[in-house]
Each structure stands twice: as C-alpha cells, then as structure tokens.
Amino acid sequence: MKSALATLVLLSATAPALAGEPAAADRTAILAMQGEYIVDFAFDETVTLQAGYERNPAMRSGGDETVIVVEDSPGRIVLQHILVDAKSQHVTKHWRQDWTYEAPTRFEFSDTQTWTVRTVPAALNQGAWTQCVYEVSDAPRYCGTGRWEHQGGISTWTSDLGWRPLPRREYTKREDYNALSVVNRHTVTPNGWTHEQFNTKVQRNADGSHVALVREFGFNDYQKAEEVDFSAAYAYWDATQAFWAKVRARWDGFLVEGTGARLKTKIDGMAMIIPLFGQAARLEDGGEVDDADIDAVFDRWVSAPPRGTR
C-alpha cells in the first residue's frame, strides 16, 4: 500500500499539466529556491573570439543571502533576495526574480538603458516559465523563457538566448562591450540550488552590427546556511515590503501595462537607487514616505522607450 501511494504521488508530480496550468513539479522547484544561503559567485572568461583579446582575471565573491517569497499564485511566483553581513548585520536589498507561467509578454534589453516589452513567441511559451530579473531598485535587468525538466529527481530550468546589460561587477571597469548574450540555467540541488550563466560579451553597435569579444561561464552556488543570523533581513523586509510593493507597481506601469522603460540615469542607476533606498531606510526607522516621494523619483528618471526602439 505504501509503495502504491508513493508511486501515485510521483506520477502526480511529474505528469503533464492541464492546458494553461503549470505542473506541480515546476512550482515546487521554483519555491525550493526560497531559504537562507551561503552564496559563492564565480565568473571565468573562457573562449576568446577576437584576435588580440586577452582574458580578464577570474572573479570570485560571495555573501550570505536569504530568498523570500513575495508572491505565490498558481501561475506566478516572486522571490526577493536580501543580503546580510554576518558581522555587522547590515542589510542590502538585492536582486529579485519573478516567474510567470506562459507569460504573454516580457521585457527585453533593447538598447542602452532601454527595455522594450515584446510578445513571447507561442512556440517558445507553451508549457514554459518566463523568469524576469530585476536590479536592487526593482529596475529591469533581463528575462528568459524556458521549460523545467525533471529527470532522475533533479529539476532544471534553461532559458532561451537573450540580452542583458552589463553586470555591476563589470560596468565600472569595462568600456569595450555593452551587452551580454546569455543563456541561464537554474538547478535545484540536495543542499540548495545553482545558477549557471553561459555569457558572451558583445559590443552592440548603432548600425545593428555585433562584435563578440569573449565567452564567459558564471556559476552562482547557493548552499543552505545553518549558522547565519538573518533576523535583520526579515526585520528590514517587515518594515519596507509595502513600500517596495508600491515601487514594483510603478515599474509594472512601464513593463507590464506599457511598452517598456528607458532609464535616464547613468548606467550605475544610483540616481534611483540612492533615493529609493533612502526612503526605505526612513520607513525602517519608523518614519513615513508619501506616494508623491516615490512618484518624484520615477518622474525624473524613468520614461517610456522612444518610438521605433528595436
């Protein structure tokens, strides 16, 4: 009886979803990324694609990060990452990942500081999840669409090929390329999860031509943390989550309800990050933030993309 029950549970988790409904195993895999982690970030340039190009040194970093479920509905899951310094308990709101089943549209990095909303092709979208990733200010970064595969007890999602802007680790140091061509892969592991990035560093030119410089492999390893105190992260989120929901709603006006977004800040985005983080800190200290304060930041630094944007 026990064996038959186990078989029934396995079949129900791996069976194809009904039309328009995500498989239970897909949702389980995405939700498995929530939790507390020690994270290692590694990036290595690999194949050089231009004569005379010399590989840059490998990059290594890490941190302690908790991943919190912000939204959980049948076809949509939102995960917020928050970094904590173990010694000082300093908290930094980090990146965010939104997962949408058979999303009708997604934003794509189309030009410098510009993201354009486009329809997800039907052939790509059927049975697939679109993951969209956001900056610390909830500004857009990139989206990718792909299907979860569940083989041998391992769940893996692989995106299609897409564009993303330079990562923070590079844009303060590099001027020889302006975009990454990327395939992302997420895998749920016995002790956490991993994020693999198959990157090509590309100079996109105004005439539409591309010059690929070098390939890069990125490996972000999220291992479950057992002895790290994340209480400061949860206190921060309790105090500021309603504020950040309002910020997300304003971005949605451009990226979900509109045609896209163009940032008028420098590439580092600090002109938006500083005031928004300052407003969140005010709330954390028991103060108040008016909706007009948030609107003022968006009115100054964000607009719809110009007509005719590729």
Buried (B, 14 or more C-beta within 10 A) or exposed (E): EEEEEEEEEEEEEEEEBEEEEBBBBBBBBBBBBBBBBBBBBBBBBEEBEEEEEEEBEEBEEEBBBBBBBBEEEEBBBBBBBBBBEBEEBEBBBBBBBBBBBBBEBBBBBBBEBBBBBBEBEEEEBEBBBBBBBBBBBBBBBBBBBBBBBBEEEEBBBBBBEBBBBBBEEBBEEBEEBBBBBBBBBBBBBEEBBBBBBBBBBBBBEEEEEEEBBBBBBBEBBBBBBEEBEBEBBBEBBEBBBEBBEEBBEBBEEBBBEBBBBBBEBEBEBEBBBEBBBEBBBBBBEEEEBEEEBBEEBBEEBBBBBEEEBE
